Amino acid sequence: MHMPLKDAQTLVQTAFETNGVLPETARSVAHALVQAEAAGQYGHGLRRVPAYIGQVRSGKVDGGARYVASRPRPAVLTVDAALGYAYPAFDLAVERLPEIAREQGIALGLIHRSHHAGVMALTVERFALQGLTALMFANAPASMAAWGGKKRLFGTNPIAFATPVANDDPLVIDLALSTVAAGKIMAARQKGEAIPEGWAFDAKGIPTTDPTEALKGFIAPSGGAKGAALALMVEILAAGLTGSSFSFEASSFMEEKGSPPSVGQMLVVIDPAAGSASAGERIAELAREMVSEEGVRLPGRRGQNARREAIEHGLHIDDEVLASITSLL
């Protein structure tokens, strides 16, 4: 069915509140999941609601968490997500880091005891809309091996980036360091389909096209050894430097059982004016040069256009997804 974004937000927020999540937290999480759905990122959208709420019910996520921010150094903001959802911690960072970045030229946000980061493009874009350039790093439960290894060590460990473009929408990049999301392998198993070559390895480290064997093994890094090295870099930035659980220590974002994932995220927010007053105009020149070639589009435009479409016409929600949410009310 089609549902206006406002109604979808209300529905999801109510589901969280009904299950004991604080109203302000429920509002933040519902907004993030609905916006992810609107951007076409369905694996991070409304399909996450049952798992998120299941983890509140089991105590794996604290729906009553109180998020605490502190500023230990002039350019640094730390946020304790207190084993709750990540999105309220991101809201705190978006609220406080811009002032620090404009004051210092650059700001560092360190988030610990956190949870699933969702569509990070939506977080970094919020800084770009305020005229700031932002980088974000996050680790996730282990699904990839170190290059040459056979045990899960790193998560998909996404990286996101956004920057203002003069007189245009921000340029936004959001990518995981795995060849494919684990959800696509799970979907192939449910459909009884093979997965493409190069997506994954079995438990013995042998490339496989069998999704069941892939889920027992590990996902291939994007770009081979280079992707694995980047995953290590993100692991250090997001977990090592924030005091969070490494990917191999973190429990699943999807399962109700287990201890809290307690992963980390890092944000680096830059005031472009600190280096060049004309940064936005120069980036716009680069963007124009890119799209002057037929077949080239700017990163982030697909999701931005999808959200505009959803704002105007509402969301198309599959019946089983809607039913899974309403059953939680």
N, C-alpha and C positions, 0 to 999 in steps of 0.2 A: 504494500500500500504506500501511498504518498502521505507524508506528514511534514508540516511546517517545522523548521528548525526549532522554533520556540517550544512547540509541543513536544518534540523529541527530547529537548533539554529537560523539560518539566518531568516527562515520563522517567527518564534515566535518573534524574536527581531524586525523585520520589522513591525509586527502587532502592537507592543507596540509603536514604534517610530511614526508610522502613526497616532496613537491616542494621540500624544502629550507628550509621556514619553521621558525624556532625554535619549540620546543615551547610556550613561554609565549605567544608571539605567535599561534601556531596555535590555542591554547586560547581566547584573547581573541576572535579573529576568528570562530571557529566558534560561540562562545556568542552573539555579536551577530547572526550570520546566522540561527541557529536560533531565537532569540527574535523576530527580525523575521518569520520564517515563522510562528511561533506566533501572532503578533499579527495575522496576515492581511495583512501587507505583503509580498506575494510578490515584487514587483519589486525589493525590497531584501533578499530572503531567499536561499534555496538556489539560485535561478537565477543568482545572482551568482558562485557558486563557480567555474565554468569560466573566466570572465573574470578573476577575481581571481588564480587560479592561472596562467593564461596570462600575466599581467603579471609574475608572479614569474619564470616561465621565460624571458621575454624580457629581464628586467632592468629593466623599467619600475617595478616595486615591489621594494624591498629586503626580502626575507624574513628577513634577518639584522640588520635595523636595531636599534640600541640607542637607546632613548628616554631623553632627558635632560630633567629638569625643573630649573628654577632660580627663585629668588625675588628679582628685582631690586629690588622695593620691598615695603613691608610688606603691601599688599593685592593684590599681583600675583604670579601664577605663570605662567611661560612654559614651554611644552613643545615640544621639537624632536622631531617625528615622524620625522625622519631619512630621509624619502622612503620610509617603510614604510607599513603600513596605519594608518588613523586610530584604530582601536578601542583598542589599547594606550595611546595617548596619552590617550584619554578615561578609561581606567581610572586612569591617574596623576592626572588632574584630579579624578576622583571620590574618590580616596583622600586628596588633599591640600587641595583647596579648602574642604571643610567646616570644618576647623580654622581656616583663615584667615578665613572668613566669620564664625565665632563670635567670633573675636578682634577683628576690625576692624569687624564689622557688615556688610561687603560684601567680596567677593573677585572679582578679575578673572582669568580664565584665557585665555591667548593661545597658540594652537596653530598652528605653522607647519610648512612642508615636509610637508604632510599629504595625505590621500587621501579617498576617498568617506566621507561622514559617516553614511550609512545612515539608519536610523530614529532621528532625534534625540529623539523622544519617549522612547525607552528610556534615553537618557542623562540628560535633565533629570529624568525620574521618579526616578532613583536618588538625586538630591539631595533631592527632595520626601519620599522615604521616610525621609530623615534629618532631616526637619523644616525644610528650607530651601527657599526659592523660587529658581528658576533660569530664566535666559533663555539661549538659544543661537542663534548665527548662523553660517551656513556659506555659502561660495561654491562654485560648481561650474563645469565647462566651459561655455562660452558656448552659449546656445540661444535667447536673447531679445535683441531690439534695444532701444536706447533709444527712448523714445516719439517717433515721427515719423521714426525711422531705418530703415535697411534691412539693416544688417549685424549679425551676432551680436556682442553685447557683454557681456551679463550672463548668468549661469547661472540656473537655477531658484531658487537662493539661498533655501533654506528658513529659517524661523524656528520655534523651539520654546520652549515655556514650561511650567513645572510648579510647583505650589504645594501645600503640605499643606492638607488639609481635616480638621478635627477629627472623629475617630471615623468616618472614611470613607477611601476610596482617594483618592490625590492627583488634583487636576484637572490634565489634561494637554492642551496644544494643540500641534499640529505641522502646519505648512502650508508648501507651496512657493508662491512668488510668481508662478508661471506658471499659466495657465488649466488646464493639464493636464500630466501627466508625459510626457516624450518616449517612454517605453516604451509608452504607450497608442497613440501614433501609429504606432510600429513594429509593434505587434500588428495594427493595422488594415491596414497594408500587407501583412503576411503573410497575412491572411485575405482580402485583396482587397476590403475594405470602405471606404466613404467615412467621413470623420470629420465630426463635427458642425460647423456654422458657428460661427465665433468661437474655434476652437481655435488656428488657425495662419495664417501668411502664406506665400506663395511667395517665391522669391528676389528678385522685383521689388517685394515689399511689398504684394502684392494678396491679400486674404483668399481662402483656398482650402479645399475639402473633400477634395482629393486628397492622401492621406497621402504619396505619393512626392514630390509638389511641396512639401509641408509640410516634409519632412525635408531638402530642398534649401534651404529658407528658414529661418523662425524661428517659435518658439512665441509666442502672444499672452500678455501679462502679465495676471494676474488683476486685475480692476478697472481696466483701461485705463491711463491716465496715472498714476493713483495707485499701481498695482502696479509700474509701471516705476520710479517714484520710490523706492518701498520697496526694490526690487532694487538700486538705486544705493546706498541707505543700507547694506544688508547687505554689498555689495561693499566698501565702505569699512571697515566694522567687521571683517569676517572676513578680508579680504586686505590692505587698506591699512594697518590698524593692527597687523597681525601680521607684516608683511614677507613676505607670501605672493604667489603668482602671482595676477593678476587673471584673471577668467573667460576673457577673450579670449586670454590667454596660456597657459591650461591645456589640456593634452591630454585626450583622452577617458578616462572611467572604464571604458569597455567594451572599447576596442581594445587589442591587445597592443603595437602599434607606437607609437613616439613617446617623447618624454622624460617623466619623471615629472610628474604634474599639479601637485604642490607647492602645493596650495590651502591655505586657512586656515580656522580656526574660532575663534570667541570665545564664552566662557562668562561670564555675570555671575551670581554666586551671592549671595543675600541672606539674612541671618538675620532672619526676621520679628519676632523678639523685640526687635530693635534699635529698632523703631518702636512696636510694640504687643505686649504680653504676651498679648493675646487675639486676635491675628490669625487663628489657625486657627479659633477659634470664630466669628469674624465672617464668615470666608469660608464656613464651613459654613452660616451663616444665608443667605447669598446663594445658595449651591448649593440649599438647600431651597426657596427662593423660585422659583428657576428651574424645578426639576422639579415644582413644584406645578401647573404648567400642562401639560395633556395634550399629548403630542407632543414635549415638550422633553426632551432628555437631556444629560448633562454631557459635555463634550469628554473624550476619552480612555477612556470606559467601554467602547466597543466593543472596542478592542484589549486592555484589561485582562481583559474577559470571555473573549475568544478565547484568551488565554494560559492562563487557568484551565482552559478546556476542553481545551487541548492538554496541559497538565500531567496532567490526569486520564485523557484518552483517547489521547494521542499525536498525532502529525502525520499528515495524509494527504498523501503525496508522490506526485506524478504519476510514472508509470513513466519517461518520457523525462528528467525531472529527476534521478531516482535513477540512471539509466543514465549520465548525463553526469558525475555525481560519481564513481561506481564506476570509470568508465573512467580516472580520474586516479590511482587507487591503484597 
